[in-house]
Structure formats: C-alpha cells, structure tokens
C-alpha cells in the first residue's frame, strides 16, 4: 500500500470515527462513492480490522420488506458462535438448538429459524443487540424508495435506543432519496474515491504487470475507467492469457503482447 493511499484511508477512517463518536445524534454515517469505486474493498481490507470489536458487514441486496432487514440484523448478530448473556443467551441457545435440528449450521438455516420469531421473542432478540457497529451495503440497489426509507428509519431507531452504530456504503446519486431524508437521519456523509495510482496498486499488482504500469494508467485514463469490479475482471483475464502465452513452445514477444 502506497503512502498516499495509507494517508487517504487513515483520513477516511478518522472522519467516520469522528461522526460515530458524536453523541449529539444517532450514529448513522454514509460512506458515499460511485459504484465500483472501492468502498467495499476499503471497508473489508482497511476499516473492519481497525476496530477492537469488529463491525458486522451486511449486504441487503434482495430484501423484500422491513421484516427481512430485521431478520438479517438479528441473524448476523446471533451468529452460530456468538457470545451473549441474560435472556438473550437463553434465546440464542434455543435458536442454535433449532438450527442444529435442521441438520445444518448454514446461514440459510439460521435465517429460516430467525424468520419464524414473533412477538416478545423477536423483541427480546432486537433489544439484545447493543453496542454493535453494522456496515450496511447495497441499499441503493433496492428498487422501492419506501423500503429504503423504512430501513434507514429502523436503523435510526436502533441507533437511538440500543446504542448501535451504522455505516452505510452507498452511492447517493443511485440512492435517489431526497436531501431532507438524508439530513434527517444521517449524522454526516464521508466522500470516498480512489486515485488511479491506488487502483493500479490494488488491481494490477501481479508480476505480469510490473513493467507496464505507465501504459495501463495511460489507457485507463483515456477510457476514464475506474470501476474496481470491472478492472479486477479485466486484470484476471489478462493474467490468465499471460500464463497461457508463457506455456507456448515457440518464441513470443511477451512485452509486445502485453502492450
């Protein structure tokens, strides 16, 4: 990791922490960046491990309603090997026994059991979620505007009553919520982007690219291509072709081929 990238990630972490530590407002923070800009990569590789108590990452792609969201929050908090106390421990023990009876410890089995919780039992599970940090990803990919607002509203209430912190990874342009909604629920927005050199160091870091960094950077700049997901696929295919060329029994100018 370059010094420039380290300084950038430290700055973003500092901004997020300052907002999460602000006790004057429920802790909901937006990490705002375009699709494919590297938000998820940053969080999984540089943010989560920065906390003693690791935040819980939760993608909410495919949610149908508010209850689906609550169920996912409960399930990820319970886990299979989590540590709990009091009434929640009894509940978790019961859930884990029920999951075991299904013959699987999979996330799907856990979700099935959690989805069956109702009334007081479900309230106990929700109230037992305290002093946690959740990273919510992909909310802008939900089609329904009202569902997005319901989920954000639910997080606001949990942050207010259970001392839970939420970091939303999203693209505000794609989120398509009115500014008053964002201003009402979120304590702040942290902008996220990567320089081209940072992208190169993450994606094109194999030995086959070592002598071609300048050419790659020039090509990507001309194409204005900075989508990390797309570039990872491109780099994987180029690396695969490079390996196949190396296996050939006749002379090939690999440097020229890479250009």
N, C-alpha and C positions, 0 to 999 in steps of 0.2 A: 504494500500500500504506500503510495507516494505521500510526501509530507503535506502537499497541498490537499490531498484527499483526507488525510487524517485531521487536518485543521478544519476542513469543511464538516466532517462528520462530528467532530467534537463541538463545533458551533451549533449544529442542529440538535444534538443531544442536550446541550445546555439550554437552548430555547425551549425545548419540550419540557425539560425538568422544571424550569422556572414557572411555566404555565401550570404544570401539575401540582407544584408546591404552593400555588396561590390559594390560600384558604378562604378567600373572599367570594369564591364562585365554585360551583361544582366542577370537578376536573374532567372536562371533555375538550380534547385538543385535536385539531385537524393537521395532519401532515399532507400538504397539498402539492401534487405534482402530476404531470401528464401520464397517461397510460404508457407503461413500458419505460418510465424514466428511472426505475431502480428503487422505488420506495420499499417494496417487499424485500428486495435483496439487502438494502441498508438495514432494515429492521431485524431481519433474521441473522445477519452476519455482524452487525455492529451495535445494535441497540439492546436487544434482548439480554445478551450476556453482560451488559453494563449494570444490571440491577442484581442485588443480592437475592431478592425474591423474583424469579423470572416472570415476566408478563406472560399472559396466556394469549396466544395468537389464535384468531378465529376468523376464517373466511365465511362470509354469509351469502355466497352465491347460491341461488336456487331456493331461497326462503320463500314460503308461501304466505305466511302471516306472522303476526306478533308472537303467537304461542310457539311457533317454530324457533324463533330467536331465543325466547326464554328457555326453551328446552336445550338448545345448544349451549347457552351460558351455563346452565345447571350441569349438563353432562361434562363439559370441559373442566368445570370447577371440581366436580366429584372425581373424575378420572377413575382408574382402576386401583391405583396405588397411592392416592392422596391421603394426607393426614388431617383428621378432623376431631372435634371434641363435642361434648354435650349431646343435645338432642339431634344435632346434625350427624354426629357419629353413628347413632343408632339407625338413623335413616339411611346413611351411606352403607352401613353393614347390610341392611335389608336389601338395598338395591344391588349391591355386589353379589349377594346370595342369589337374587333373582336372575342376574346376568349369568352367573355360573350355571344355573339350571338350564339355561338355553344352550349350554354346551359350547359357549364361545365367550371370549373376553374382548371381542371386537368392539370398535366404536359404534357400529351399527346396532349391535345387541344392546349396548348401553343406552343409545338413543331411543330404542324401542321401549325399554323399561321406563326411562325418564318421561317419555311422551305419554305414558299412562298415569302419571301422577296428577292428582287433582286436589282441590280444596286446601285444607290445613296442611296436608303433607307437602304439597307443592310450595305453599307459603313458607314452610319451615326450610325447605331447600333453598329458596330465594333469600330468606333472611340470614341463612348461614354463610352466604357469600359476602365476606367482609375483607377490607384491606387488601384488595387484589387490584392488579392492573391488567386490563384487557386491551388487546390490539385488534381492532375491527377492520377487516379488509373487504374491499369489493362492494361496498354499499351502493356505489354509483351504478353497478351492474343490475340492480333490482329495477324492474320496469315500472312498478307502481310508486308514484310520488307519495301517496298517503302512507304506504308501508315504510318508506324511508323515514318519514316524519314520525311515525309510531315508534320505530326502533330508536331513533335519536331521543325521542321523548322518554322512552323507557330507560335508556342509559342515563339520562339526566336525573331521573328519579332515583335510580340505583346509586348514582354518584352522591346524591344529596343525602340519602338515608343510610346507605351502607358503607360509606367512605370507600367507594370503588372509583378507580381512575380509568378513563377510556382514551385511547389514541386511535383516531380514525385515519386510515390510509385511503385517500381518495383523490380524485381529480374534480375540483369544484366545478369546472365547466361541464363535465359529464354528469355531475351530481344533480344539477338543474333544480336546486332549491332556491327560493327567494332569499335575498340577503337578510331580511328581518328574522327569518327562521334560523339562519346560521348565527347571527348576532345574539339571538335569544338563548340558544342552547350551548354554544361553544365559548370557552374562555379565551381562545385565541387560535390563530392559524399560522403554521410554520411552513414557509415555502421550501420546496425540495427540487433540486435539479443536479445533474452531473455534468462536469466538463467533458469534452471529447477525450482528453488525455486520461481521465478517470475511467471512462468507458473502455478505452483501449486496454488499460491495465487489468480490468476485470474480465473482459471477453476474449481479447486476442493476446493471451499471455502464454500460449504454448510455444515450444521451441521452433515450430514451423513458421511462426510469425515474427520471430526475433529480428530478422533483417528487413522487415517490410513495414515497420510501424509508420514511417512517414508516408508511404504510399497509401496505406489503409486509412490513415487520418485524412489525407487529401481527398480520397474517394468518398469517404463518409461525409465530409464537409460539403462537397459538391452536391451530394444526394440529399443533404440535410437529414440524415438518418441517425437517430439517437435512441431508438426503441431497443431497450436492453433484451427483451424477449426475442425479438426478431434477429438481433445481432448474434445472440447465443446460438440460434439455429444455423445462421449463416456460418459462424466460426466452426461449429461442429461438422458441417458438411465439407467445408474447405479442408479441415484437418483430416477427415476421412479420405478425401480424394488424394491428399498429400501422401498418406500412408500407402494407398494403392499404387501411386506413381513410383514410390520407393521400391515396391516389390517387382517392378518390371525388369526384364532381363536385358534390355537394351538401354543405351545411354539416353538420358532425358535431362535437359537443362531445367532443373527444378526451380532455380532462381527466376528464370524467364517465365516458367509456367505459373509460378506464384504471382508474378506481376500481371 
